Structure formats: structure tokens, C-alpha cells
């Protein structure tokens, strides 16, 4: 898990936008946010902007009964100072990205 988090954070710190097809588990999201908070500097890295989009299929009755959440379909992660707006509409994702 830590290798995945570090890889994502290193890419974002270089100014890249990372798109994960299968998303992140809740524990991975929490760890990414925790590590990001330690990396933020006043004149350097501004943090991350992250948006997760749910899967299209709805969890079945048994899944809801057992407390299983639906898997995420897509996660977009980018530098907070570059990724200004992530907007989701039905099947479209729009992102406004500024250059440094």
C-alpha cells in the first residue's frame, strides 16, 4: 500500500495528474491525505485535489445488508495549485488545469 501511495504522491508533486481506473480503498485515501499533509510547504508543494467517482452498478440487497460499499470506478488526483475544478456530470469529467 505504501509503495502505491508514494508513487501517486511523487507523480503529483512533479505536477502530473494521476487517474486511477479502479480508485483507492478508503484506507489508501486516508493514508494519502495523511502523508500529503506532512509534505505541504508554504512556498513549495500546495497539496492535492482528489475526486472519486462511484461505479455505475448499484450494490445489491445482500451487499447493502452486509455493509459492503460499491467499488469506485475512477479517482482523479492532481496538484491543488494546478487542478482548479473537477466537475462531474453523468458520464463526463471536466477538469480545469492551470500551468505553473
Buried (B, 14 or more C-beta within 10 A) or exposed (E): EEEBBEEBBEBBBEEBBBEBEEBBBEEBBEBBEEBBEEBEEEEEBBBBBBBBBBBEEEBEEEEEEEEEEBEBBBBBBBBBBBBEEBEBEEEEBEBEEEEE
